[in-house]
Amino acid sequence: MASSVVVVGAQWGDEGKGKVVDLVAEHADVVVRYAGGPNAGHTLVVGDQKVILRLVPSGILQPHTLCLMGEGMVIDPLVLVAEIAALEAKGISARGRLLLSPRAHVILPHHVVIDGLRESGAGAKAIGTTKRGIGPAYEDKAGRRGVRVLDLVDPALLRPRVEAQLAAWEPTAKALGGELPSLIVVLESVRAAAEVLAGLVGDTSERLDSELRRGKRALLEGAQGTLLDLDHGTYPYVTSSSAVAGGACTGAGIGPSRIGRVLGITKAYATRVGAGPFPTELHDATGETIRTNGGEFGSVTGRPRRTGWIDLPALRFAARVNGVDGWAVTKLDVLTGLPVVRVCTEYETASGLTRNLPADDLASVKPVFRDLEGWQESLGGARSLAELPANARALLALIEAETEVPIDLVSVGPKRDETIIVRPAFA
Ligand code: IMP
């Protein structure tokens, strides 16, 4: 039996991981976020309430789960403290259930300033980041001048580290025509938050290991998606962390032998926020319909998401680099009413047809589509595959056959119960 499950995005993020994690978390004892920071926006619908989580693991909505924030993450203390307070205002307490790795790195105000300056100065070359300071914080981590959570909560350690970071970023800020906050401003801005977070710091890797040893079930929650992964994504239009399932090991502090199952999340279509190649992108009324029906606007930035058809070469790639054991296909209901549903099965490239995602030249590939007949029936009430219209089933069958990965779950609406479970994650 799989006692730990990784939930990983198979596309460019926003696959609906929040809802899937929330559902799987019902059966988990521990939920761990292993990568990224407040660039994520996991939207959950609980009853009539919509909750957007940026840093706190989605398992927090399940009253019994222990939530761990692993060392692969970058934490903005101000965002985290505000998120905990917002959850408390909704009656959801994080106290005693949320543990923060001392090894996780910290996003400070100057990281946010640099991210913003770079994006606004880059013109057409902008990545379209979320401007949350993610890239600069991970750069400091790789540059071995990062501020870790353990430094944040100790003023004696924090001061010299912030001083070193500001000195390192100063020339960049100047070259971009901007100004960094002073040392005192940075220290003062995080002082109160650091005091709150000090009470949450603990060895998350050790805790996860001991829970697994006691036979507990852990859910490792990915953020962003495979095609935004620093190593495997559409570089340089990527985020700066290991979003793939392998990142769950380094980012949560456990070995690969502890991973029981990998659940890959894909929408029944595709979206992307920010710049970068997107072979199946739609620039027409159908793309607009999908955006409207799917509510495809960034949960962090509010930006309209780019929309397109599902891309099987990309999903085959995601299945491979993550070792996906099963798919969760989300937002199938959004396609209801379209006369035709298109599926990209391969790409036409300068050197011929390919079923794989090339490392280069993704901007110039031409998608080859198979057209399926659409369906008009509303899907929200379906609780088994048999209750879906035949044309919707045909789409799912094509995804399964072409990626050689079975479908474990289908989401047919935003609510928790609008879900078809084919195979439970911890089965
Ligand atoms: P960053 O992570 O803010 O540095 O942004 C890098 C790229 O990743 C940009 O294209 C962002 O739009 C994208 N990105 C980052 N986080 C998410 C996410 O949670 N969902 C979708 N796209 C994201």
Boltz pocket constraint, residues with backbone or C-beta under 6 A from the ligand:
constraints:
  - pocket:
      binder: B
      contacts: [[A, 12], [A, 13], [A, 14], [A, 39], [A, 40], [A, 41], [A, 127], [A, 128], [A, 129], [A, 130], [A, 131], [A, 132], [A, 133], [A, 134], [A, 135], [A, 223], [A, 224], [A, 228], [A, 237], [A, 238], [A, 239], [A, 240], [A, 273], [A, 274], [A, 275]]
      max_distance: 6.0
